[in-house]
Amino acid sequence: MYAVVLVGGFGTRLRPLTNDVPKPMLPVANRPMIVRLAERLAAGGVTDVVLALGFRPDAFSAAFPGDQFDVDGCTVRLHYAVEPEPLDTAGAIAFAARSVGVDDTFVVANGDVVCDVDVAALIAEHRRSGAEATLHLTPVDDPSQFGVVEVANDGRVRRFVEKPAPGDTDSRTINAGTYVFEARVLDRIAVDQRVSVERETFPAMVADNTLYAMATNDRWIDAGRPEPYLQANLDLIHTGDAHGDAVVASSADVATSVIGDGCVVGDNARVQNSVLLPGASVGAGASVMSSIVWGAVPDGAVLDGCVVGAGHTVPGGHHERRRFPEPD
């Protein structure tokens, strides 16, 4: 079974972390998001992963050379589909699927979503209902910030409600970014044209009563902004992947944090509720709280709720707080 993975975005909401690195290549607890996603897809029965590429395709081909991807002893065939120009979500899906000749049921996944959905169960539900496409849904506390999906008792999608005001809908479930498509969905998408799956393709299927959904309560994080990206890392600090090959002074106070490969944490430094990406450094006596650091924090500097990009050195004696809210 094929899976098309959307990894072509610019990742603007995660800058400066994504200035030179595509968002799905960013590590979550020291393993790239795309690796964790590939493992989940393989566990669900996917044999071929097609990366729908746009921004920095070279970063993916350099990280995963060849046409195979080894996932915990299971080999997944890897394919690259580089858009000649941005084609929006449906356009990118169709371009990638057509590039490898998809002609049967296939999976689609957003490359920046960190979740635990059972892909095999989603596929089974899709086949049970006879749907043209099936969406994975997840509940949220505040649906006013999302596009909400209303579902009938039989699983059929009734309508989408974008950023609903109080009273607009009783639903709290949103599109979670993993889908199962029949190949005939591609017939709805014009060749080499910009088409939005959310605004055009899905509503057309709703009108034809062929779009279904399955909601779950699995862990789900859209890691496209600093706050949820930080939380996605902190959620996995007990997995054994959270501490890389780093040099941490015995006098440093490091707690509830992910420390990447090659990081250095100096004497009496304090790192809490933070992520140090590979090669980052925190100087002696510095304090890093609820932050994401990919550069250098010098001796005595204080950061709280900040993002430091790769190659950037924080000015000496710098104190900066609350560029983004501390995660719940």
Secondary structure per residue as TSV (DSSP state, phi and psi in degrees):
chain	resnum	aa	ss	phi	psi
A	1	M	-	360.0	139.5
A	2	Y	E	-89.5	152.4
A	3	A	E	-132.1	130.6
A	4	V	E	-97.1	124.2
A	5	V	E	-113.6	122.5
A	6	L	E	-82.9	110.8
A	7	V	-	-132.7	22.5
A	8	G	-	-95.3	0.1
A	9	G	-	-72.7	164.9
A	10	F	-	-85.4	-14.6
A	11	G	-	64.4	37.5
A	12	T	G	-62.1	-31.4
A	13	R	G	-74.0	-11.7
A	14	L	G	-107.3	9.7
A	15	R	T	-64.7	143.8
A	16	P	T	-88.0	1.8
A	17	L	T	-61.9	-30.6
A	18	T	T	-103.7	18.2
A	19	N	S	-58.1	-39.9
A	20	D	S	-125.5	-5.8
A	21	V	S	-122.1	127.4
A	22	P	-	-60.5	143.1
A	23	K	G	-52.4	-45.4
A	24	P	G	-66.9	-12.0
A	25	M	G	-86.7	-9.8
A	26	L	S	-66.0	142.0
A	27	P	E	-78.8	145.3
A	28	V	E	-119.1	113.8
A	29	A	T	50.8	48.9
A	30	N	T	69.5	16.9
A	31	R	E	-134.8	130.3
A	32	P	E	-54.6	143.6
A	33	M	H	-52.6	-40.8
A	34	I	H	-65.3	-31.1
A	35	V	H	-68.2	-45.5
A	36	R	H	-61.5	-39.4
A	37	L	H	-66.1	-43.5
A	38	A	H	-60.9	-37.6
A	39	E	H	-62.8	-43.3
A	40	R	H	-65.3	-40.6
A	41	L	H	-66.0	-43.0
A	42	A	H	-61.7	-39.8
A	43	A	H	-63.7	-25.6
A	44	G	T	-88.4	2.6
A	45	G	T	104.2	4.6
A	46	V	-	-74.5	134.2
A	47	T	-	-109.6	-23.0
A	48	D	E	-133.3	127.0
A	49	V	E	-111.7	126.0
A	50	V	E	-108.1	117.1
A	51	L	E	-86.9	117.4
A	52	A	E	-86.4	101.1
A	53	L	E	-103.5	150.0
A	54	G	-	-143.9	-78.0
A	55	F	S	-73.2	126.6
A	56	R	-	49.6	57.5
A	57	P	H	-62.0	-25.3
A	58	D	H	-62.0	-29.9
A	59	A	H	-64.2	-36.4
A	60	F	H	-74.6	-44.8
A	61	S	H	-66.5	-30.9
A	62	A	H	-71.7	-38.5
A	63	A	H	-75.2	-32.8
A	64	F	S	-129.4	70.5
A	65	P	-	-67.9	153.5
A	66	G	S	87.9	-166.3
A	67	D	S	-119.7	20.5
A	68	Q	E	-136.1	151.5
A	69	F	E	-133.2	117.4
A	70	D	E	-88.8	120.0
A	71	V	E	-120.7	101.4
A	72	D	T	47.2	47.5
A	73	G	T	84.9	-8.0
A	74	C	E	-104.2	123.9
A	75	T	E	-90.5	124.8
A	76	V	E	-109.8	130.7
A	77	R	E	-73.4	138.8
A	78	L	E	-116.8	134.2
A	79	H	E	-130.2	148.5
A	80	Y	E	-117.7	133.1
A	81	A	E	-130.1	104.1
A	82	V	E	-97.8	115.5
A	83	E	-	-64.5	136.1
A	84	P	S	-69.8	-24.8
A	85	E	S	-157.6	158.8
A	86	P	-	-59.5	129.6
A	87	L	-	-115.7	10.1
A	88	D	H	63.7	-177.8
A	89	T	H	-68.1	-51.3
A	90	A	H	-66.2	-40.4
A	91	G	H	-60.1	-41.2
A	92	A	H	-67.0	-41.9
A	93	I	H	-59.8	-49.6
A	94	A	H	-64.7	-41.7
A	95	F	H	-59.8	-46.1
A	96	A	H	-66.9	-44.8
A	97	A	H	-64.1	-42.2
A	98	R	H	-67.2	-31.3
A	99	S	H	-64.2	-24.7
A	100	V	T	-112.2	5.6
A	101	G	T	74.1	36.4
A	102	V	-	-60.0	127.7
A	103	D	-	-137.6	18.9
A	104	D	S	-146.7	-177.6
A	105	T	-	-53.1	135.9
A	106	F	E	-144.7	162.2
A	107	V	E	-101.6	147.9
A	108	V	E	-126.5	137.2
A	109	A	E	-142.7	142.3
A	110	N	E	-78.8	133.5
A	111	G	T	-75.9	-7.6
A	112	D	T	-112.2	17.2
A	113	V	E	-101.7	128.5
A	114	V	E	-106.5	112.9
A	115	C	E	-153.3	172.3
A	116	D	-	-117.8	21.2
A	117	V	-	-59.4	141.9
A	118	D	-	-81.3	102.4
A	119	V	H	-63.5	-37.9
A	120	A	H	-61.8	-39.4
A	121	A	H	-66.6	-37.3
A	122	L	H	-64.7	-42.8
A	123	I	H	-63.2	-42.0
A	124	A	H	-63.4	-40.9
A	125	E	H	-65.8	-39.3
A	126	H	H	-59.4	-45.3
A	127	R	H	-70.5	-36.1
A	128	R	H	-61.2	-42.4
A	129	S	H	-80.6	-19.1
A	130	G	T	72.6	25.8
A	131	A	-	-70.8	158.3
A	132	E	S	-77.8	-36.0
A	133	A	E	-151.4	149.9
A	134	T	E	-130.6	131.1
A	135	L	E	-100.1	143.3
A	136	H	E	-87.1	129.9
A	137	L	E	-115.4	153.2
A	138	T	E	-138.1	144.2
A	139	P	E	-79.9	148.1
A	140	V	-	-131.1	154.7
A	141	D	S	-72.0	-38.8
A	142	D	-	-120.5	90.9
A	143	P	G	-70.2	-10.6
A	144	S	G	-66.0	-13.7
A	145	Q	G	-97.5	4.5
A	146	F	S	-134.9	175.6
A	147	G	E	-92.4	114.0
A	148	V	E	-88.4	146.7
A	149	V	E	-114.6	124.8
A	150	E	E	-96.4	132.8
A	151	V	E	-126.3	137.2
A	152	A	-	-76.1	169.8
A	153	N	T	-59.8	-28.9
A	154	D	T	-87.3	4.8
A	155	G	S	94.1	-5.3
A	156	R	B	-72.7	136.1
A	157	V	E	-74.9	124.7
A	158	R	E	-90.1	-44.1
A	159	R	E	-168.8	164.5
A	160	F	E	-109.4	139.0
A	161	V	E	-125.4	110.4
A	162	E	E	-81.5	122.1
A	163	K	S	43.5	65.6
A	164	P	-	-67.4	142.8
A	165	A	-	-82.9	161.8
A	166	P	T	-52.8	131.0
A	167	G	T	92.6	-11.7
A	168	D	S	-71.4	-30.1
A	169	T	-	-160.5	154.1
A	170	D	S	-92.1	-6.6
A	171	S	-	-79.2	145.3
A	172	R	-	-122.1	11.7
A	173	T	E	-97.7	139.0
A	174	I	E	-123.7	163.1
A	175	N	E	-63.8	120.3
A	176	A	E	-96.5	0.0
A	177	G	E	89.8	12.8
A	178	T	E	-125.8	131.2
A	179	Y	E	-134.1	160.0
A	180	V	E	-120.9	126.4
A	181	F	E	-117.2	144.2
A	182	E	-	-81.5	152.9
A	183	A	G	-60.5	-27.2
A	184	R	G	-67.4	-13.5
A	185	V	G	-58.8	-32.2
A	186	L	G	-62.3	-25.9
A	187	D	G	-67.6	-19.0
A	188	R	G	-83.1	-10.1
A	189	I	S	-112.9	118.6
A	190	A	-	-61.7	145.0
A	191	V	T	-69.5	129.4
A	192	D	T	55.2	35.8
A	193	Q	S	-120.9	152.7
A	194	R	-	-73.8	117.5
A	195	V	-	-139.8	133.8
A	196	S	-	-95.4	125.0
A	197	V	I	-68.2	-34.5
A	198	E	I	-74.9	-39.8
A	199	R	I	-94.2	-20.1
A	200	E	I	-121.8	-55.9
A	201	T	I	-69.0	-50.4
A	202	F	H	-61.7	-47.3
A	203	P	H	-59.0	-33.9
A	204	A	H	-65.7	-37.6
A	205	M	H	-71.5	-34.7
A	206	V	H	-59.8	-43.7
A	207	A	H	-61.5	-29.6
A	208	D	T	-94.6	3.7
A	209	N	T	59.3	36.0
A	210	T	-	-117.4	4.0
A	211	L	E	-104.6	125.6
A	212	Y	E	-121.3	172.8
A	213	A	E	-149.4	156.8
A	214	M	E	-133.6	122.1
A	215	A	E	-98.3	142.0
A	216	T	-	-137.1	166.1
A	217	N	-	-107.6	25.5
A	218	D	S	-66.5	161.3
A	219	R	-	-58.3	133.4
A	220	W	E	-148.6	125.9
A	221	I	E	-138.9	125.9
A	222	D	E	-83.7	101.5
A	223	A	T	-86.5	31.0
A	224	G	T	-88.2	0.4
A	225	R	S	-129.5	160.4
A	226	P	H	-57.2	-44.4
A	227	E	H	-61.3	-54.2
A	228	P	H	-68.9	-29.6
A	229	Y	H	-63.6	-42.6
A	230	L	H	-60.7	-45.2
A	231	Q	H	-65.2	-37.7
A	232	A	H	-59.1	-37.4
A	233	N	H	-69.4	-47.5
A	234	L	H	-66.4	-27.5
A	235	D	T	-62.5	-20.5
A	236	L	T	-112.9	20.9
A	237	I	T	-68.7	-12.6
A	238	H	T	-103.9	13.5
A	239	T	S	-85.6	-11.4
A	240	G	S	92.7	-9.7
A	241	D	-	-97.2	-0.7
A	242	A	S	-83.3	-11.3
A	243	H	B	-126.3	112.5
A	244	G	-	-87.8	-160.4
A	245	D	S	-82.7	86.4
A	246	A	-	-123.5	162.9
A	247	V	E	-112.3	110.5
A	248	V	E	-119.8	122.0
A	249	A	-	-60.2	144.5
A	250	S	T	-64.1	-25.2
A	251	S	T	-88.2	-4.5
A	252	A	-	-73.6	149.4
A	253	D	E	-107.8	99.1
A	254	V	E	-115.4	121.5
A	255	A	E	-143.3	140.9
A	256	T	S	46.4	52.2
A	257	S	-	-140.8	157.1
A	258	V	E	-104.1	126.1
A	259	I	E	-115.2	119.1
A	260	G	-	-82.9	169.6
A	261	D	T	-59.1	138.9
A	262	G	T	75.3	6.2
A	263	C	-	-74.8	154.3
A	264	V	E	-129.9	128.0
A	265	V	E	-122.1	120.3
A	266	G	-	-81.1	177.7
A	267	D	T	-57.5	134.2
A	268	N	T	59.4	16.6
A	269	A	-	-74.9	158.1
A	270	R	E	-127.3	123.3
A	271	V	E	-130.5	115.1
A	272	Q	E	-137.7	139.5
A	273	N	S	50.7	42.1
A	274	S	-	-135.3	169.0
A	275	V	E	-124.3	123.2
A	276	L	E	-104.1	111.6
A	277	L	-	-78.4	161.5
A	278	P	T	-48.9	129.3
A	279	G	T	86.7	-2.5
A	280	A	-	-69.5	157.7
A	281	S	E	-138.2	143.9
A	282	V	E	-126.8	119.5
A	283	G	-	-74.7	172.3
A	284	A	T	-58.6	132.9
A	285	G	T	72.4	2.6
A	286	A	-	-77.9	158.0
A	287	S	E	-127.7	123.6
A	288	V	E	-123.7	114.3
A	289	M	E	-124.6	131.6
A	290	S	S	46.7	45.9
A	291	S	-	-131.0	165.3
A	292	I	E	-120.1	120.0
A	293	V	E	-124.8	125.3
A	294	W	S	-122.6	4.9
A	295	G	S	-120.4	-139.7
A	296	A	E	-120.7	130.1
A	297	V	E	-109.8	114.2
A	298	P	-	-76.2	173.6
A	299	D	T	-51.6	131.5
A	300	G	T	79.1	-5.1
A	301	A	-	-71.6	154.9
A	302	V	E	-127.5	123.6
A	303	L	E	-125.9	138.7
A	304	D	E	-145.3	112.8
A	305	G	S	72.3	41.5
A	306	C	-	-122.8	163.6
A	307	V	E	-124.0	126.7
A	308	V	E	-118.6	119.6
A	309	G	-	-77.3	168.2
A	310	A	T	-62.4	136.1
A	311	G	T	80.0	-3.8
A	312	H	-	-93.0	137.2
A	313	T	B	-111.1	122.9
A	314	V	-	-67.6	136.8
A	315	P	-	-57.5	145.9
A	316	G	T	-59.5	139.5
A	317	G	T	72.1	12.4
A	318	H	-	-70.9	137.1
A	319	H	E	-127.7	119.9
A	320	E	E	-143.9	135.3
A	321	R	E	-133.8	145.7
A	322	R	-	58.2	53.9
A	323	R	S	-75.2	-29.6
A	324	F	S	-141.9	154.5
A	325	P	-	-65.6	149.1
A	326	E	-	-67.1	137.0
A	327	P	-	-61.4	152.5
A	328	D	-	-64.2	360.0
